[in-house]
Amino acid sequence: MRDWDPAEIPSETFGGEETSYSGAFGNSQTQKVMRMRNAYVLIYKRKLTDESLIVVDEAEAANDSQSNNST
């Protein structure tokens, strides 16, 4: 896993071609190859074990409660 810059979205997710470099010691060659990336994003949601750390927006909680009661 590595840090990722959202500005890389177009070049990392939409396919196309890229230049591949191969060789060593001054004998390098380049070739165009298809970009092979996957579009999976892994997102973690932290589970709090200490509920006293939960911050609740009272206005938002009241709105959620009203919308749940009206259905």
N, CA, C and O atoms as CSV, one atom per row, in Angstrom:
chain,resi,resn,atom,element,x,y,z
A,1,MET,N,N,0.844,-1.162,0.000
A,1,MET,CA,C,0.000,0.000,0.000
A,1,MET,C,C,0.892,1.228,0.000
A,1,MET,O,O,1.958,1.241,0.616
A,2,ARG,N,N,0.434,2.269,-0.708
A,2,ARG,CA,C,1.215,3.497,-0.764
A,2,ARG,C,C,0.296,4.700,-0.751
A,2,ARG,O,O,-0.897,4.586,-1.036
A,3,ASP,N,N,0.858,5.863,-0.417
A,3,ASP,CA,C,0.087,7.093,-0.514
A,3,ASP,C,C,-0.291,7.297,-1.965
A,3,ASP,O,O,0.435,6.881,-2.868
A,4,TRP,N,N,-1.421,7.933,-2.187
A,4,TRP,CA,C,-1.918,8.078,-3.542
A,4,TRP,C,C,-2.471,9.474,-3.736
A,4,TRP,O,O,-3.214,9.980,-2.896
A,5,ASP,N,N,-2.109,10.089,-4.837
A,5,ASP,CA,C,-2.544,11.441,-5.162
A,5,ASP,C,C,-3.768,11.364,-6.071
A,5,ASP,O,O,-3.682,10.783,-7.152
A,6,PRO,N,N,-4.913,11.936,-5.663
A,6,PRO,CA,C,-6.107,11.898,-6.507
A,6,PRO,C,C,-5.888,12.493,-7.900
A,6,PRO,O,O,-6.647,12.188,-8.820
A,7,ALA,N,N,-4.876,13.329,-8.071
A,7,ALA,CA,C,-4.578,13.887,-9.392
A,7,ALA,C,C,-4.133,12.795,-10.369
A,7,ALA,O,O,-4.123,13.018,-11.579
A,8,GLU,N,N,-3.765,11.614,-9.855
A,8,GLU,CA,C,-3.334,10.499,-10.702
A,8,GLU,C,C,-4.501,9.687,-11.260
A,8,GLU,O,O,-4.278,8.742,-12.017
A,9,ILE,N,N,-5.745,10.036,-10.903
A,9,ILE,CA,C,-6.907,9.250,-11.329
A,9,ILE,C,C,-6.930,9.031,-12.846
A,9,ILE,O,O,-7.062,7.885,-13.275
A,10,PRO,N,N,-6.808,10.065,-13.670
A,10,PRO,CA,C,-6.892,9.820,-15.116
A,10,PRO,C,C,-5.818,8.863,-15.638
A,10,PRO,O,O,-6.115,7.985,-16.448
A,11,SER,N,N,-4.597,9.021,-15.189
A,11,SER,CA,C,-3.526,8.175,-15.719
A,11,SER,C,C,-3.514,6.776,-15.112
A,11,SER,O,O,-2.942,5.858,-15.698
A,12,GLU,N,N,-4.132,6.601,-13.955
A,12,GLU,CA,C,-4.105,5.301,-13.289
A,12,GLU,C,C,-5.362,4.461,-13.483
A,12,GLU,O,O,-5.353,3.273,-13.159
A,13,THR,N,N,-6.443,5.043,-14.001
A,13,THR,CA,C,-7.684,4.282,-14.038
A,13,THR,C,C,-8.380,4.205,-15.385
A,13,THR,O,O,-9.301,3.404,-15.543
A,14,PHE,N,N,-7.978,5.000,-16.353
A,14,PHE,CA,C,-8.755,5.048,-17.582
A,14,PHE,C,C,-8.098,4.356,-18.768
A,14,PHE,O,O,-8.454,4.643,-19.910
A,15,GLY,N,N,-7.164,3.467,-18.537
A,15,GLY,CA,C,-6.576,2.703,-19.635
A,15,GLY,C,C,-5.736,3.564,-20.551
A,15,GLY,O,O,-5.261,4.633,-20.169
A,16,GLY,N,N,-5.559,3.071,-21.786
A,16,GLY,CA,C,-4.734,3.776,-22.751
A,16,GLY,C,C,-3.366,3.145,-22.861
A,16,GLY,O,O,-3.153,2.011,-22.432
A,17,GLU,N,N,-2.434,3.892,-23.443
A,17,GLU,CA,C,-1.066,3.392,-23.616
A,17,GLU,C,C,-0.113,4.137,-22.702
A,17,GLU,O,O,-0.385,5.255,-22.263
A,18,GLU,N,N,1.015,3.489,-22.424
A,18,GLU,CA,C,2.097,4.127,-21.695
A,18,GLU,C,C,3.412,3.618,-22.261
A,18,GLU,O,O,3.445,2.594,-22.943
A,19,THR,N,N,4.479,4.322,-21.983
A,19,THR,CA,C,5.795,3.919,-22.459
A,19,THR,C,C,6.453,3.038,-21.413
A,19,THR,O,O,6.532,3.397,-20.238
A,20,SER,N,N,6.920,1.887,-21.853
A,20,SER,CA,C,7.608,0.950,-20.969
A,20,SER,C,C,9.093,0.967,-21.317
A,20,SER,O,O,9.475,0.958,-22.487
A,21,TYR,N,N,9.910,0.990,-20.286
A,21,TYR,CA,C,11.367,1.003,-20.483
A,21,TYR,C,C,11.931,-0.337,-20.055
A,21,TYR,O,O,11.566,-0.869,-19.007
A,22,SER,N,N,12.824,-0.881,-20.872
A,22,SER,CA,C,13.459,-2.143,-20.506
A,22,SER,C,C,14.937,-2.082,-20.872
A,22,SER,O,O,15.359,-1.259,-21.685
A,23,GLY,N,N,15.702,-2.955,-20.267
A,23,GLY,CA,C,17.134,-2.981,-20.536
A,23,GLY,C,C,17.908,-2.398,-19.377
A,23,GLY,O,O,17.327,-1.898,-18.414
A,24,ALA,N,N,19.220,-2.465,-19.477
A,24,ALA,CA,C,20.070,-1.955,-18.401
A,24,ALA,C,C,21.416,-1.511,-18.957
A,24,ALA,O,O,21.782,-1.864,-20.078
A,25,PHE,N,N,22.130,-0.758,-18.187
A,25,PHE,CA,C,23.492,-0.348,-18.499
A,25,PHE,C,C,23.592,0.359,-19.856
A,25,PHE,O,O,24.432,0.007,-20.684
A,26,GLY,N,N,22.745,1.336,-20.072
A,26,GLY,CA,C,22.815,2.140,-21.281
A,26,GLY,C,C,22.234,1.478,-22.515
A,26,GLY,O,O,22.276,2.062,-23.598
A,27,ASN,N,N,21.697,0.284,-22.385
A,27,ASN,CA,C,21.123,-0.433,-23.518
A,27,ASN,C,C,19.604,-0.504,-23.347
A,27,ASN,O,O,19.001,-1.569,-23.477
A,28,SER,N,N,19.001,0.645,-23.054
A,28,SER,CA,C,17.564,0.619,-22.765
A,28,SER,C,C,16.750,0.763,-24.048
A,28,SER,O,O,17.178,1.390,-25.017
A,29,GLN,N,N,15.586,0.171,-24.018
A,29,GLN,CA,C,14.660,0.250,-25.137
A,29,GLN,C,C,13.309,0.681,-24.595
A,29,GLN,O,O,12.964,0.397,-23.448
A,30,THR,N,N,12.560,1.364,-25.428
A,30,THR,CA,C,11.215,1.764,-25.030
A,30,THR,C,C,10.206,1.131,-25.976
A,30,THR,O,O,10.490,0.873,-27.146
A,31,GLN,N,N,9.033,0.895,-25.440
A,31,GLN,CA,C,7.943,0.394,-26.277
A,31,GLN,C,C,6.621,0.858,-25.688
A,31,GLN,O,O,6.502,1.066,-24.480
A,32,LYS,N,N,5.639,1.016,-26.549
A,32,LYS,CA,C,4.297,1.385,-26.098
A,32,LYS,C,C,3.562,0.119,-25.693
A,32,LYS,O,O,3.535,-0.860,-26.439
A,33,VAL,N,N,2.961,0.145,-24.497
A,33,VAL,CA,C,2.196,-0.996,-24.005
A,33,VAL,C,C,0.869,-0.481,-23.460
A,33,VAL,O,O,0.753,0.682,-23.074
A,34,MET,N,N,-0.130,-1.360,-23.435
A,34,MET,CA,C,-1.426,-0.979,-22.876
A,34,MET,C,C,-1.301,-0.855,-21.355
A,34,MET,O,O,-0.655,-1.674,-20.702
A,35,ARG,N,N,-1.920,0.166,-20.816
A,35,ARG,CA,C,-1.936,0.365,-19.367
A,35,ARG,C,C,-2.824,-0.695,-18.733
A,35,ARG,O,O,-3.997,-0.813,-19.089
A,36,MET,N,N,-2.289,-1.455,-17.814
A,36,MET,CA,C,-3.052,-2.507,-17.148
A,36,MET,C,C,-3.183,-2.166,-15.671
A,36,MET,O,O,-2.311,-2.492,-14.866
A,37,ARG,N,N,-4.257,-1.522,-15.336
A,37,ARG,CA,C,-4.529,-1.166,-13.937
A,37,ARG,C,C,-5.918,-1.686,-13.588
A,37,ARG,O,O,-6.758,-1.864,-14.471
A,38,ASN,N,N,-6.155,-1.924,-12.333
A,38,ASN,CA,C,-7.514,-2.271,-11.946
A,38,ASN,C,C,-8.167,-1.059,-11.290
A,38,ASN,O,O,-7.490,-0.101,-10.917
A,39,ALA,N,N,-9.444,-1.111,-11.158
A,39,ALA,CA,C,-10.189,0.024,-10.630
A,39,ALA,C,C,-10.718,-0.230,-9.223
A,39,ALA,O,O,-11.661,0.432,-8.789
A,40,TYR,N,N,-10.135,-1.165,-8.519
A,40,TYR,CA,C,-10.589,-1.439,-7.159
A,40,TYR,C,C,-9.992,-0.438,-6.189
A,40,TYR,O,O,-8.813,-0.094,-6.278
A,41,VAL,N,N,-10.804,0.017,-5.278
A,41,VAL,CA,C,-10.351,0.921,-4.229
A,41,VAL,C,C,-10.719,0.267,-2.906
A,41,VAL,O,O,-11.864,-0.133,-2.691
A,42,LEU,N,N,-9.750,0.167,-2.039
A,42,LEU,CA,C,-9.982,-0.433,-0.736
A,42,LEU,C,C,-10.096,0.686,0.291
A,42,LEU,O,O,-9.177,1.489,0.457
A,43,ILE,N,N,-11.233,0.728,0.976
A,43,ILE,CA,C,-11.481,1.776,1.962
A,43,ILE,C,C,-11.721,1.108,3.311
A,43,ILE,O,O,-12.539,0.196,3.435
A,44,TYR,N,N,-11.006,1.573,4.297
A,44,TYR,CA,C,-11.173,1.048,5.642
A,44,TYR,C,C,-12.046,2.000,6.446
A,44,TYR,O,O,-11.919,3.219,6.325
A,45,LYS,N,N,-12.921,1.449,7.257
A,45,LYS,CA,C,-13.702,2.242,8.194
A,45,LYS,C,C,-13.308,1.775,9.585
A,45,LYS,O,O,-13.487,0.611,9.943
A,46,ARG,N,N,-12.775,2.694,10.349
A,46,ARG,CA,C,-12.298,2.340,11.683
A,46,ARG,C,C,-13.469,2.101,12.618
A,46,ARG,O,O,-14.411,2.892,12.655
A,47,LYS,N,N,-13.413,1.023,13.367
A,47,LYS,CA,C,-14.436,0.720,14.360
A,47,LYS,C,C,-13.910,1.172,15.716
A,47,LYS,O,O,-12.855,0.732,16.173
A,48,LEU,N,N,-14.677,2.069,16.352
A,48,LEU,CA,C,-14.268,2.566,17.657
A,48,LEU,C,C,-14.636,1.557,18.737
A,48,LEU,O,O,-15.737,1.006,18.744
A,49,THR,N,N,-13.710,1.330,19.633
A,49,THR,CA,C,-14.005,0.450,20.757
A,49,THR,C,C,-14.461,1.262,21.968
A,49,THR,O,O,-15.060,0.720,22.897
A,50,ASP,N,N,-14.175,2.552,21.952
A,50,ASP,CA,C,-14.576,3.436,23.048
A,50,ASP,C,C,-15.643,4.390,22.512
A,50,ASP,O,O,-15.317,5.363,21.831
A,51,GLU,N,N,-16.908,4.120,22.812
A,51,GLU,CA,C,-18.006,4.909,22.266
A,51,GLU,C,C,-18.009,6.356,22.750
A,51,GLU,O,O,-18.715,7.190,22.182
A,52,SER,N,N,-17.238,6.667,23.782
A,52,SER,CA,C,-17.173,8.050,24.255
A,52,SER,C,C,-16.439,8.939,23.246
A,52,SER,O,O,-16.491,10.164,23.355
A,53,LEU,N,N,-15.757,8.336,22.267
A,53,LEU,CA,C,-15.039,9.104,21.257
A,53,LEU,C,C,-15.926,9.499,20.073
A,53,LEU,O,O,-15.491,10.251,19.201
A,54,ILE,N,N,-17.155,9.002,20.036
A,54,ILE,CA,C,-18.058,9.288,18.923
A,54,ILE,C,C,-18.578,10.718,19.053
A,54,ILE,O,O,-19.061,11.122,20.111
A,55,VAL,N,N,-18.470,11.481,17.956
A,55,VAL,CA,C,-18.954,12.858,17.919
A,55,VAL,C,C,-20.245,12.866,17.116
A,55,VAL,O,O,-20.280,12.376,15.988
A,56,VAL,N,N,-21.298,13.417,17.689
A,56,VAL,CA,C,-22.599,13.440,17.029
A,56,VAL,C,C,-23.013,14.889,16.826
A,56,VAL,O,O,-22.990,15.692,17.759
A,57,ASP,N,N,-23.392,15.214,15.591
A,57,ASP,CA,C,-23.951,16.529,15.282
A,57,ASP,C,C,-25.419,16.466,15.674
A,57,ASP,O,O,-26.202,15.771,15.027
A,58,GLU,N,N,-25.802,17.180,16.722
A,58,GLU,CA,C,-27.160,17.097,17.267
A,58,GLU,C,C,-28.220,17.451,16.219
A,58,GLU,O,O,-29.255,16.787,16.155
A,59,ALA,N,N,-27.988,18.473,15.402
A,59,ALA,CA,C,-28.965,18.880,14.387
A,59,ALA,C,C,-29.139,17.777,13.353
A,59,ALA,O,O,-30.264,17.474,12.954
A,60,GLU,N,N,-28.048,17.179,12.918
A,60,GLU,CA,C,-28.121,16.096,11.927
A,60,GLU,C,C,-28.817,14.871,12.526
A,60,GLU,O,O,-29.598,14.206,11.845
A,61,ALA,N,N,-28.537,14.572,13.793
A,61,ALA,CA,C,-29.174,13.434,14.445
A,61,ALA,C,C,-30.681,13.658,14.560
A,61,ALA,O,O,-31.459,12.719,14.389
A,62,ALA,N,N,-31.098,14.890,14.848
A,62,ALA,CA,C,-32.527,15.203,14.944
A,62,ALA,C,C,-33.196,15.047,13.583
A,62,ALA,O,O,-34.305,14.519,13.495
A,63,ASN,N,N,-32.530,15.502,12.516
A,63,ASN,CA,C,-33.080,15.362,11.162
A,63,ASN,C,C,-33.209,13.888,10.780
A,63,ASN,O,O,-34.218,13.476,10.207
A,64,ASP,N,N,-32.190,13.100,11.099
A,64,ASP,CA,C,-32.228,11.661,10.795
A,64,ASP,C,C,-33.379,11.007,11.553
A,64,ASP,O,O,-34.093,10.169,11.001
A,65,SER,N,N,-33.556,11.384,12.801
A,65,SER,CA,C,-34.611,10.801,13.619
A,65,SER,C,C,-35.987,11.133,13.050
A,65,SER,O,O,-36.865,10.272,13.004
A,66,GLN,N,N,-36.175,12.373,12.619
A,66,GLN,CA,C,-37.463,12.795,12.047
A,66,GLN,C,C,-37.734,12.075,10.742
A,66,GLN,O,O,-38.865,11.650,10.506
A,67,SER,N,N,-36.726,11.924,9.879
A,67,SER,CA,C,-36.945,11.258,8.596
A,67,SER,C,C,-37.213,9.774,8.794
A,67,SER,O,O,-37.964,9.189,8.013
A,68,ASN,N,N,-36.629,9.142,9.807
A,68,ASN,CA,C,-36.878,7.735,10.092
A,68,ASN,C,C,-38.277,7.531,10.668
A,68,ASN,O,O,-38.907,6.507,10.408
A,69,ASN,N,N,-38.768,8.493,11.446
A,69,ASN,CA,C,-40.091,8.376,12.037
A,69,ASN,C,C,-41.208,8.624,11.026
A,69,ASN,O,O,-42.331,8.161,11.223
A,70,SER,N,N,-40.916,9.346,9.950
A,70,SER,CA,C,-41.947,9.672,8.974
A,70,SER,C,C,-42.164,8.561,7.952
A,70,SER,O,O,-43.111,8.638,7.170
A,71,THR,N,N,-41.322,7.536,7.933
A,71,THR,CA,C,-41.503,6.431,6.961
A,71,THR,C,C,-42.234,5.275,7.549
A,71,THR,O,O,-42.463,4.277,6.866
